[in-house]
Amino acid sequence: MINYLYQEQNWQSQLSDLITDPLELLQLLQLSPEQLLSGAILASEQFKLRVPRAFVQKMTPGDPLDPLLLQVLPHHLELEEHPNFVTDPLGEEQANQQLGVLHKYKSRFLLTLTGACAVHCRYCFRRHFPYQENLPKNEDWLNIKNYIESQADINEVIFSGGDPLTLSNRKLKLWIERLELLPQLKFLRIHSRVPIVIPNRVDKELVSLLKNSRLRIIVVVHSNHANELDDFTCAKISELVEQKITVLNQAVLLKDINNSAQILADLSYRLFDAGIMPYYLHVLDKVKGAHHFDLSSEEINLIYKDVLENLPGYLVPKLVREIAGEKNKTPLFGVSTF
């Protein structure tokens, strides 16, 4: 189902032409509208479907269980209420020190520059986050600068969101240059799913911007399944690696999508082909609307034990959970309940 048009289009065009209608998505994949069970349309109204056509090109037509499709297609189960599944599972309201700043860990903090994403993953832990009340404007830079300078332990800023790579190169350059002026900062991390779902976002201007920064740049992409990493996607991300930009991957362990050791092993090997190192394998954050992706502690431990037995250590991502209020990610393997 490869349409090379998407390899030629610039990323801005692809970002402005997303699929937002579940019925259109099913039609493109030659699936019956009956795939949308009662309540799925309402689920999409509450958390809108957004998926790039380039990402849809990686899905298998006629397969209602395609692992990429299941990550983005609204589901009626999202409307169910479940104990412990809440709107702010990571306690980010408490960590929101000022506009745009989420400071949870000692040496680094998140700067949420945008609420926009190229794709709406149905398990997103920030699907209820009040972005519009928290986005920093240009005039907020002085407050952010003062905050950084008041926290001597901070040496790293993490661009997050939303997805920071939905921003223009011009805007990214503005924020990077501001941070470069602060001597205490050594590292800039960029968390983004865009290189996976719109590979053309890795354009020459972005690569040049990142490789010429005085800050050490780490790009953390988000891929959950090897099928997301076709040859074109790997080649584009390799352009970052070739410029000595560190590229890591974080995945989320999701029921019916990647909950097998073989799928996770295939993902790690495919990432390595592109020069991407497996970084984190997150247990699902208990966000309201994502219960149907959850796995039991016993299932997770069995899967991860199998991963450890079948992969070399350098390709094994760290199994972690983020717990609200904790000062670091919590390692999980061998823990009987989590």
C-alpha positions in Angstrom: 0.0 0.0 0.0 3.0 2.3 -0.6 2.1 5.7 -2.1 5.4 7.5 -2.8 3.5 10.8 -3.0 4.0 11.1 0.8 7.7 10.7 0.4 7.8 13.7 -1.9 5.4 16.0 0.0 6.9 18.5 2.5 6.0 17.9 6.1 3.9 21.0 6.5 1.6 19.8 3.8 1.2 16.4 5.4 0.6 18.0 8.8 -2.2 20.2 7.4 -3.9 17.3 5.7 -4.6 14.9 8.5 -7.4 12.3 8.6 -9.9 13.4 11.3 -13.0 11.4 10.3 -13.1 7.8 11.5 -15.3 6.8 8.6 -12.7 8.1 6.1 -10.0 6.2 7.8 -11.9 2.9 7.6 -12.8 3.6 3.9 -9.1 4.1 3.1 -8.3 0.8 4.7 -11.1 -1.0 3.0 -12.8 -1.7 6.2 -16.5 -1.7 7.0 -18.1 1.2 8.9 -19.3 -1.5 11.3 -15.8 -1.5 12.7 -16.9 1.6 14.6 -19.0 0.1 17.3 -21.6 2.2 19.1 -19.9 5.0 21.0 -16.7 5.2 18.9 -17.9 8.3 17.1 -18.6 9.9 20.5 -15.2 8.8 21.7 -13.7 10.7 18.7 -15.7 13.8 19.6 -14.2 13.7 23.1 -10.6 13.1 21.9 -10.5 13.8 18.2 -9.0 11.3 15.7 -5.9 12.7 14.1 -3.6 10.6 11.9 -1.3 11.5 9.0 -2.0 9.8 5.7 1.7 8.8 5.6 1.2 6.8 8.7 -2.0 5.2 7.3 0.1 4.0 4.4 1.9 1.7 6.8 -1.3 0.0 7.8 -2.6 -3.2 6.2 -5.8 -2.8 4.2 -8.6 -5.1 5.2 -7.1 -5.9 8.6 -9.3 -4.5 11.5 -6.6 -5.7 14.0 -3.7 -3.9 12.4 -1.5 -2.8 15.3 -1.0 0.7 13.9 -4.7 1.2 13.3 -5.6 0.1 16.8 -3.4 2.9 18.3 -5.3 5.6 16.6 -8.9 4.4 15.9 -11.4 5.7 18.5 -13.1 2.9 20.5 -16.3 2.7 22.4 -14.4 1.4 25.5 -12.8 4.8 25.9 -16.2 6.0 27.3 -16.2 3.5 30.2 -15.3 4.6 33.7 -12.7 2.5 35.5 -11.3 2.9 39.1 -7.7 4.4 39.1 -8.0 5.6 35.5 -7.9 9.4 35.9 -7.5 12.6 33.8 -4.1 13.4 35.4 -2.3 10.1 36.1 1.1 11.6 36.5 0.2 14.4 38.8 1.3 17.0 36.2 -1.0 19.7 37.6 1.2 19.8 40.7 4.4 19.8 38.6 3.2 22.7 36.4 5.4 25.4 38.1 4.5 28.1 35.6 3.3 28.5 32.0 5.0 25.9 29.9 7.1 24.4 32.7 6.6 20.9 34.1 9.3 20.3 36.6 9.2 16.7 38.0 12.8 15.7 38.1 15.8 17.3 39.8 18.2 18.0 36.9 15.7 18.5 34.0 12.3 19.9 33.2 9.8 19.7 30.4 9.0 22.8 28.3 5.6 22.3 26.7 5.8 24.6 23.7 2.6 23.4 21.9 -0.5 21.4 22.5 -0.6 20.2 18.9 0.2 16.6 17.8 0.5 15.1 14.3 -1.3 12.0 15.6 -3.6 11.3 18.5 -2.6 8.1 20.2 -5.6 6.7 22.0 -3.5 5.9 25.1 -2.0 9.4 25.4 -1.4 10.3 29.1 -1.9 14.0 28.3 -5.2 13.6 26.4 -6.9 15.7 29.1 -4.1 18.2 29.7 -5.2 21.8 29.6 -2.7 23.0 27.0 -4.3 26.3 26.1 -4.0 27.4 29.7 -0.3 26.5 29.9 1.4 27.4 26.6 4.2 29.9 27.0 4.3 33.0 24.8 7.3 35.0 23.8 6.8 37.4 26.7 7.0 34.4 29.2 10.6 33.7 28.3 12.0 35.9 31.0 10.0 34.1 33.6 11.3 30.7 32.3 14.9 32.0 32.2 14.6 33.2 35.8 13.1 29.9 36.8 16.0 28.0 35.2 18.6 30.2 36.8 17.0 29.8 40.2 17.4 26.0 40.0 21.1 25.4 40.0 20.6 21.6 39.5 18.9 22.0 36.1 21.2 21.2 33.2 18.7 19.8 30.7 15.5 21.0 29.1 13.1 18.7 27.4 10.9 20.0 24.6 7.6 18.2 24.9 3.9 18.9 24.3 1.9 18.1 22.4 4.7 17.4 20.0 7.4 20.0 19.6 8.3 18.9 16.1 4.9 20.2 14.9 6.4 23.6 15.4 8.2 25.4 12.5 12.0 25.3 12.3 11.9 29.1 12.9 10.2 28.7 16.2 12.3 25.9 17.3 15.4 27.9 16.5 14.1 30.8 18.6 13.7 28.6 21.7 17.0 26.8 21.2 18.9 30.0 20.8 17.3 31.3 24.0 18.4 28.2 25.9 21.9 28.3 24.5 22.4 31.6 26.2 22.2 29.9 29.7 25.6 28.5 30.6 24.2 26.0 33.1 22.3 24.1 30.4 24.2 21.3 28.7 21.6 19.1 27.1 18.4 19.5 25.1 16.1 16.6 24.7 13.3 16.6 22.1 10.5 14.1 22.6 8.5 13.6 19.4 6.4 11.0 17.5 6.5 13.1 14.3 9.6 11.5 12.7 7.7 8.2 13.0 4.4 9.3 11.6 5.6 12.1 9.2 9.2 11.1 8.4 9.7 14.1 6.1 9.8 16.3 9.2 13.4 15.4 9.4 14.4 18.0 6.7 17.8 19.5 6.0 16.9 22.7 8.0 16.0 20.7 11.1 19.1 18.5 10.9 21.3 21.6 10.5 19.7 23.4 13.4 20.2 20.5 15.7 23.8 19.5 14.7 25.0 23.1 15.0 23.6 23.8 18.5 26.1 24.1 21.3 23.8 22.0 23.4 24.1 18.2 23.3 20.9 17.1 21.4 19.0 14.0 22.2 16.0 13.1 20.1 13.6 10.6 21.7 11.2 9.2 19.2 8.1 7.1 20.0 7.6 3.8 18.1 5.6 0.9 19.5 5.8 -1.6 16.6 8.3 -2.5 13.9 5.7 -1.9 11.2 6.0 1.8 11.9 9.6 1.7 10.8 9.5 1.3 7.0 12.7 1.8 5.0 11.9 5.5 4.3 11.2 6.3 7.9 14.5 4.6 9.0 16.5 6.5 6.3 15.1 9.9 7.4 15.9 9.2 11.1 19.3 8.0 10.1 20.0 11.5 8.8 20.0 12.6 12.4 22.2 9.7 13.6 24.8 10.5 10.8 25.2 14.0 12.3 26.1 12.4 15.7 22.7 13.3 17.2 21.7 10.7 19.7 18.3 9.1 18.9 16.5 7.0 21.4 13.1 5.3 21.4 10.5 5.0 24.0 7.5 2.6 23.6 4.4 1.8 25.5 3.4 -1.7 26.3 -0.2 -2.0 24.9 -2.6 -4.9 24.9 -3.4 -6.3 21.4 -0.7 -4.1 19.8 2.8 -5.1 21.1 2.2 -7.4 24.1 4.5 -10.2 23.0 8.2 -10.7 23.4 8.6 -11.4 19.7 7.0 -8.1 18.6 9.1 -6.2 21.1 12.3 -8.0 19.9 11.4 -7.2 16.3 11.0 -3.6 17.2 14.3 -3.4 19.0 16.2 -5.0 16.0 14.4 -2.6 13.6 15.3 0.4 15.7 18.9 -0.7 15.7 18.9 -0.9 11.9 18.1 2.8 11.9 20.7 3.7 14.5 18.0 4.2 17.2 18.7 2.8 20.7 15.8 1.3 22.7 15.4 3.4 25.8 12.2 2.9 27.7 9.3 0.5 27.6 6.6 2.2 29.6 3.8 0.4 31.4 0.5 2.1 30.4 -0.2 5.3 32.3 -3.6 5.0 33.9 -5.3 7.8 32.0 -9.0 7.9 31.7 -10.1 6.4 28.4 -7.2 4.0 27.9 -8.2 1.0 30.1 -8.7 -1.3 27.2 -4.9 -1.2 26.5 -4.0 -2.3 30.0 -2.2 -5.5 31.0 -1.8 -7.2 34.4 1.4 -7.1 36.3 1.8 -10.8 35.8 1.4 -10.5 32.0 3.9 -7.7 31.9 6.5 -9.6 33.9 6.2 -12.7 31.7 6.6 -10.7 28.5 9.6 -8.8 29.8 11.3 -11.9 31.1 11.0 -13.4 27.6 12.4 -10.2 26.1 15.4 -10.4 28.4 16.0 -14.0 27.4 15.8 -13.3 23.7 17.6 -10.0 23.2 21.2 -8.8 23.9 21.3 -6.4 26.8 22.0 -3.3 24.6 18.7 -3.8 22.8 16.5 -4.3 25.9 14.6 -1.2 26.8 14.1 -0.4 30.5 10.7 -1.4 31.7 9.4 1.5 33.8 6.4 3.2 35.2 6.1 6.9 36.0 4.5 7.4 39.4 3.0 10.8 40.3 5.3 12.6 42.7 8.3 10.3 42.4 11.6 11.9 41.4 12.5 9.3 38.8 11.0 6.7 36.6 10.3 3.5 38.6 12.0 0.2 37.3 9.4 -2.6 37.3 10.8 -6.0 36.3 10.5 -8.5 39.1 8.0 -6.4 41.0 5.0 -8.6 41.7 2.5 -5.8 41.6 2.6 -2.4 40.0 
